[in-house]
Amino acid sequence: MRIRRLLPLRPLLEHRPGTGSPTDAWITLAGLARETAALRLGTLVSAATFRDPGALAVIAAQVDVMSGGRVELGLGTGYHQGEHLAYGIPFPSVPERFERLEEQLGIVTGLWTTRAGGQFIWQGVHYQLSVRGDLPRTVQQPHPPIIVGGSGRRRTPALAARFASEFNIGLHSAAEARAQYERVRRACEAVGRDPAQIGMSGVLIACCGSNEREVARRARSIGMPLEQLSAAAAAGTPAQVIERCAEGQEAGAETLYLQIRDLDDHDHLRLIGEQVLPYLA
């Protein structure tokens, strides 16, 4: 099982007093592309409400070039209404957000795979494009991996079956994750795709400590009581975190992303690196 540390990069941070200046995920990834040599770089996920798909295809392709081919594009509907309202970004209904996500997946992959010098035309409900010649080119071929995720029982698995290299879900429980992975496999079979072509992954908030007191302190530092963390997190001592990750693997996750929410806590990263990762990777 692959274990990854996922930087908590989202297109915009939640608009809460005292959190500092908002950051843009793709600008940050562009910087990381030039400062690193081996890390895979991507988003879980870019919201389809934040950028038009033509611009997103160009941005992600450029970061793929800047990184030498290390980008992965996670794309989702967007979910945080307050975040949208704070910055004047329209927040459509759930059905419309899914419509926009479906079109964006088609447009981004279409722009990336149209032959060099060719023409890409899209006449959709929400987006209309006509691009000739100057198409975004990526290092990875046919294009960077696409990650689709979520807990929707119908449209999410269907979109993953059509577009995704990887399907991702927050591991709220092993049973829920296992059931969703199975829905994705059935959706693949329904469109004639081999389910083995999609990797299954999960996300767990990491909150590890040498003892219970340290775990509780780290939970408080990210504003999440331990009881709130228990379902969606790998929380506890290193042994408990390893056990929680193993549950994700048993549910069918081939890759786990450990979400680190306090990036200033270097001792936390060191503890996970020394006492958790060697027993998993």
C-alpha positions in Angstrom: 0.0 0.0 0.0 1.3 3.5 -0.9 1.1 6.1 1.8 1.2 9.7 0.9 1.4 12.9 2.9 -1.1 15.3 1.4 -0.5 19.0 2.0 -3.8 20.6 2.9 -3.9 22.8 -0.3 -7.3 23.9 -1.4 -8.1 26.5 -4.0 -9.1 28.9 -1.2 -8.8 28.5 2.5 -12.0 28.7 4.5 -12.8 32.4 5.2 -12.3 32.5 8.9 -10.8 35.3 11.0 -7.2 34.6 12.0 -6.3 32.0 9.4 -4.0 34.3 7.5 -4.0 35.1 3.8 -5.9 32.7 1.5 -3.7 30.7 -0.8 -4.3 29.4 -4.3 -3.6 25.7 -4.7 -2.2 25.8 -8.3 0.1 28.8 -7.6 1.4 26.9 -4.6 1.9 23.8 -6.7 3.8 25.7 -9.3 6.2 26.9 -6.6 6.6 23.4 -5.3 7.2 22.1 -8.8 10.3 24.3 -9.0 11.5 23.6 -5.5 11.1 19.8 -5.5 12.4 17.0 -7.7 10.5 13.8 -6.7 7.2 14.6 -5.0 4.0 14.0 -6.8 1.9 17.2 -6.8 -1.8 17.6 -7.0 -5.1 18.6 -5.5 -7.8 16.8 -3.5 -9.6 18.5 -5.1 -9.8 21.5 -7.3 -13.4 22.8 -7.3 -15.2 22.9 -10.7 -16.8 26.1 -9.5 -13.5 28.0 -9.0 -12.0 28.0 -12.6 -13.3 27.7 -16.1 -12.1 24.4 -17.6 -10.1 25.9 -20.4 -8.0 27.9 -17.9 -7.7 24.9 -15.6 -6.4 22.7 -18.4 -3.7 25.3 -19.3 -2.7 25.9 -15.6 -2.4 22.2 -14.7 -0.5 21.4 -18.0 1.9 24.2 -17.2 2.6 22.9 -13.7 3.1 19.4 -15.2 5.7 20.9 -17.5 7.3 22.9 -14.6 7.5 19.7 -12.5 8.8 17.5 -15.3 5.6 15.4 -15.3 4.6 15.0 -11.6 1.1 16.5 -11.6 -2.1 14.7 -10.7 -5.4 16.6 -11.1 -8.1 15.9 -8.6 -11.4 17.6 -9.6 -14.7 17.8 -7.7 -18.0 19.7 -7.6 -17.0 22.1 -4.8 -18.9 21.9 -1.5 -18.2 24.8 0.8 -20.9 27.5 0.4 -19.4 29.9 2.9 -16.1 29.9 1.0 -17.8 30.8 -2.2 -19.9 33.5 -0.7 -16.9 35.1 1.0 -15.1 35.6 -2.3 -18.1 36.3 -4.6 -17.9 32.9 -6.4 -21.3 31.6 -7.6 -22.5 28.4 -5.8 -25.0 26.6 -8.0 -27.3 23.8 -6.9 -25.9 20.3 -6.5 -27.3 19.0 -9.8 -25.7 22.0 -11.7 -22.4 21.5 -9.9 -22.4 17.9 -11.1 -23.2 19.0 -14.6 -20.4 21.5 -14.6 -18.0 18.9 -13.2 -18.9 16.4 -15.9 -18.3 19.0 -18.6 -15.0 20.1 -17.0 -13.7 16.6 -17.0 -14.6 16.2 -20.7 -13.1 19.5 -21.6 -9.8 19.2 -19.7 -9.1 15.7 -20.9 -10.3 16.6 -24.4 -7.9 19.6 -24.6 -5.0 17.5 -23.3 -5.6 14.6 -25.8 -6.4 16.5 -29.0 -3.5 16.1 -31.4 -0.9 19.0 -31.5 -2.0 21.7 -33.9 -5.5 20.3 -34.1 -8.9 21.8 -33.0 -11.0 21.1 -30.0 -14.6 22.2 -30.0 -17.0 21.8 -27.1 -20.7 23.0 -27.1 -22.1 22.2 -23.7 -24.8 23.5 -21.5 -22.4 25.5 -19.3 -19.3 25.8 -21.4 -18.5 26.5 -25.1 -15.0 26.3 -26.4 -13.3 26.4 -29.8 -9.5 26.1 -29.6 -7.4 25.7 -32.7 -3.6 25.0 -32.7 -2.6 26.5 -29.3 -3.6 23.5 -27.2 -2.2 22.9 -23.7 0.5 20.2 -23.8 1.5 18.0 -20.8 4.6 16.0 -20.1 2.7 13.0 -19.0 0.9 11.1 -21.8 -1.8 10.8 -22.7 -2.4 13.2 -19.8 -1.7 13.5 -16.0 -3.7 11.2 -13.8 -7.2 12.3 -13.0 -8.6 11.7 -9.5 -12.4 11.7 -9.0 -13.8 11.1 -5.6 -16.7 11.5 -3.2 -19.4 9.5 -1.5 -22.2 10.1 -4.1 -23.8 6.7 -4.9 -24.7 7.2 -8.5 -23.1 10.1 -10.4 -19.8 10.1 -8.7 -19.0 6.4 -9.5 -20.2 7.0 -13.1 -17.9 10.0 -13.6 -15.0 8.0 -12.1 -15.6 5.1 -14.5 -15.5 7.5 -17.5 -12.6 9.7 -16.6 -10.6 8.7 -13.5 -7.2 7.1 -13.2 -7.9 7.0 -9.4 -11.0 7.0 -7.2 -10.8 8.6 -3.8 -13.0 8.7 -0.7 -12.6 9.9 2.8 -12.4 6.8 4.9 -15.3 7.6 7.3 -15.6 3.9 7.9 -14.1 0.8 6.3 -17.6 -0.4 5.4 -18.6 2.8 3.6 -15.3 2.9 1.7 -15.7 -0.8 0.7 -19.2 -0.2 -0.6 -18.2 2.9 -2.6 -15.2 1.1 -4.2 -17.6 -1.6 -5.2 -20.0 0.9 -6.8 -17.1 2.3 -8.8 -16.2 -1.2 -10.0 -19.8 -1.8 -11.1 -19.9 1.6 -12.9 -16.7 0.6 -14.8 -18.3 -2.7 -15.9 -21.4 -0.8 -17.0 -19.4 1.2 -19.5 -17.1 -1.7 -20.6 -14.0 -0.6 -18.7 -11.8 -2.9 -16.7 -12.2 -1.9 -13.0 -8.5 -2.7 -12.5 -7.6 0.4 -14.5 -8.8 2.6 -11.6 -6.7 2.8 -8.5 -8.6 3.0 -5.2 -7.5 5.5 -2.6 -8.6 7.1 0.7 -7.9 10.1 2.8 -7.3 10.2 6.6 -6.6 13.2 8.7 -3.4 12.4 10.6 -3.3 13.1 14.3 -0.6 11.1 15.9 1.1 11.4 19.3 3.5 9.5 21.5 0.8 9.3 24.2 -2.9 10.2 24.7 -2.1 13.6 26.1 -0.1 14.5 23.0 -2.8 13.2 20.7 -5.4 15.3 22.5 -3.2 18.4 22.2 -2.7 17.9 18.5 -6.4 17.4 18.0 -7.1 20.7 19.8 -4.5 22.5 17.7 -6.5 21.7 14.5 -9.8 22.6 16.1 -11.2 19.1 16.0 -12.0 17.2 19.3 -10.9 13.6 19.3 -14.4 12.2 19.2 -14.9 14.2 15.9 -11.7 12.9 14.5 -12.2 9.3 15.2 -14.3 8.4 12.1 -12.3 10.3 9.5 -8.8 10.2 10.9 -5.9 8.1 11.7 -5.7 9.3 15.3 -3.8 8.0 18.3 -0.4 6.5 19.1 1.7 5.3 16.2 0.4 1.7 16.7 -3.2 3.0 16.6 -2.5 5.0 13.4 -1.0 2.0 11.8 -4.0 -0.1 12.7 -6.4 2.6 11.3 -4.4 2.7 8.0 -4.6 -1.1 7.8 -8.4 -0.9 8.1 -8.3 1.3 5.0 -6.2 -1.2 3.2 -8.6 -4.0 4.1 -11.5 -2.0 2.7 -9.7 -1.8 -0.6 -7.6 1.3 -0.6 -4.3 0.8 -2.5 -3.1 4.3 -1.6 -3.8 6.4 1.5 -3.3 10.1 1.8 -2.5 11.3 5.3 -3.8 14.9 5.6 -1.5 17.1 7.7 -3.4 20.1 9.0 -0.8 21.8 11.2 2.2 22.2 8.9 4.2 24.1 11.6 4.2 21.0 13.9 7.4 19.4 12.5 7.6 17.0 15.5 4.3 15.5 14.2 5.8 14.9 10.8 8.9 13.4 12.3 6.9 11.0 14.5 4.8 9.8 11.6 7.9 9.5 9.4 9.9 7.5 11.9 7.2 5.4 13.7 4.3 5.0 11.2 5.4 5.0 7.6 8.1 2.3 7.8 5.4 -0.2 8.9 3.1 0.7 6.1 5.1 1.6 2.9 
